[in-house]
Amino acid sequence: MAKILMLTNSMGASADVLPALALLQHDVRVLPAEVSVLIDAPTVDCIFVDARRDLPNTKAFTKLITTTGVSTPIVVITTEGGLSAVNADWQIADVILDTAGPAEVDARIRIVIGKDALVQLAKNPALKEIRSGEVVIDEDSYTAKIKGRTLDLTFKEFELLKYLTQHPGRVFSRSQLLQEIWGYDYFGGTRTVDVHIRRLRSKLGPEFETIIDTVRNVGYRFSSNNTAGSNQSTADLS
């Protein structure tokens, strides 16, 4: 589940700008398309900008956003007729039609967020070591430690823990985790995710097993604040 900020001067909800987005389980906040709103805007993974009606001003707006120091990837929403006006000079990560379906919208969100993470990693190689709470993951050596103790993980268990740790607090459905870790070519069911989560918790041990939290009827999230003896607010469905 990504945190999305939609900037639009159209009246109504995000469903009126990009209907498919309303069908996905992302956290979407809608604000006016004004640079001033970014001062107090919440931290987000991706910014959508409505360019359906005013292409020239939207181009100036997206360029202004980047000059203010905002590094969050920007995706412009436009009509098919507006595609011819969009180019690299807009300083955006991607462009999408307002008629795009849910699968395409979700894929583009994953891609721009993933590309942004790779850019940040290239700027700072030290980011290859992922730290969250007591968990330390070294991507180069494929090792994961919890409070200094090395975990004996399989490759998929390592990738699953790494992915969750990279997005603390974000909730991922079983289907999302299956696609991200096992890929689209995997034919197994989502119970595969439950099995690996159960094994991960076992290897984390009683003190830290609750850092992988189950969100009822949705999926899983990484929460470094959860420790043994604390009350889990969500029931474990696995």
Disulfide bonds with the S-S distance in Angstrom:
none
